[in-house]
Amino acid sequence: MQTDTAADVRQDTLTFAVLGPGGVGGLLAALLSRAGHRVLCLAGDDTARTLREGGIRVRSGRFGDFTAKVDAATGLPEAPSPAGAVDAVLVAVKHTGLDAALERVPVKALGDALVVPFLNGVEHPAALRARYGTDRVAPAVIRVESTRTAPGVIEHASPFVEIDLAGDPVPRERLDVLSAAFTAAGPATRVLPDEAAVLWAKMSFLAPFALLTTLYGLPLGDVRTRHRDELTALVEETAAVSRASGGPADPAQALARYDAFPPATRSSMQRDAEAGRPLELDAIGGALLRAAERHGVDVPVAARVVRELAAGGR
């Protein structure tokens, strides 16, 4: 049986900073740490202290129950030592808190690291590139159901974690290194060549689901039966915008995916609304409307739904 030498392990070990160690960021931080990588979580004082003292506890049917040790700080130092330099910063915060969170990652502190955002929407890569540089941002899409139930405690409910990694201006070899690290840690990861297609593939599925479950305060099963015509129209509008933006467009496939989900499924935007938290309405609905306007696509249902949500919903 072939075994890795100590030199091989050291050569393959990366340093990750995780901005936002919540449901997604916390799960990735724990898995990467368990795989032998150095992980530095960036959070507020109280959360950082909790993570330094107790690590991240994960409860997962897919990966088992385990506790992973991580480092934690309130931000990256602006002049890191060579030993403290990071290879990638995983951005896993909500859009509503993105600007404040990015203060924890000063431009001077980034060094040669890539910024890998796991964010909803399609507009964030341009904003991050304006801040950190054109070839430094590698957008990612993750498919997972994972929740932070308390600081440092993650409940992973889905039987899968899948990542699509892109970044048109980023050298392919850098993406391949990240992909290999993610896959070895647990999440099945692939590098895809078309960034717009990756982002719009998620947007095409997420926008109708998030907007309608939040507007009506209903789980997906009730939306797809009681508001089927509206769901179908919104899926078709979103697909048209995706097609015009260089993404995939398959309304029938999107509806089939919704029909296959458990009836009690709720969107993260809906959960935010129920908890009284700020909504990612602009990052999802607003971005959809702006793309439609740029490409001259008529989206009356989307425009009405976003308008009603902005006014407080029903």
RALIN-V547841 format. One record per run of one state. SS is the DSSP state (alpha for helix, beta for strand, coil for the rest). FROM is the first residue (numbers start at 1). LEN is the number of residues. If there is no record, write none. Layout:
<<SS/FROM/LEN> <SS/FROM/LEN>>
This chain:
<<coil/1/5> <alpha/6/7> <coil/13/2> <beta/15/5> <coil/20/3> <alpha/23/12> <coil/35/3> <beta/38/5> <coil/43/2> <alpha/45/10> <coil/55/1> <beta/56/5> <coil/61/5> <beta/66/3> <coil/69/2> <beta/71/3> <coil/74/8> <alpha/82/3> <coil/85/3> <beta/88/4> <coil/92/3> <alpha/95/8> <coil/103/4> <alpha/107/3> <coil/110/4> <beta/114/4> <coil/118/6> <alpha/124/9> <coil/133/1> <alpha/134/3> <beta/137/1> <coil/138/2> <beta/140/4> <coil/144/2> <beta/146/5> <coil/151/2> <beta/153/4> <coil/157/5> <beta/162/4> <coil/166/6> <alpha/172/14> <coil/186/2> <beta/188/4> <coil/192/3> <alpha/195/22> <coil/217/3> <alpha/220/7> <coil/227/1> <alpha/228/17> <coil/245/6> <alpha/251/10> <coil/261/7> <alpha/268/7> <coil/275/6> <alpha/281/15> <coil/296/4> <alpha/300/11> <coil/311/4>>
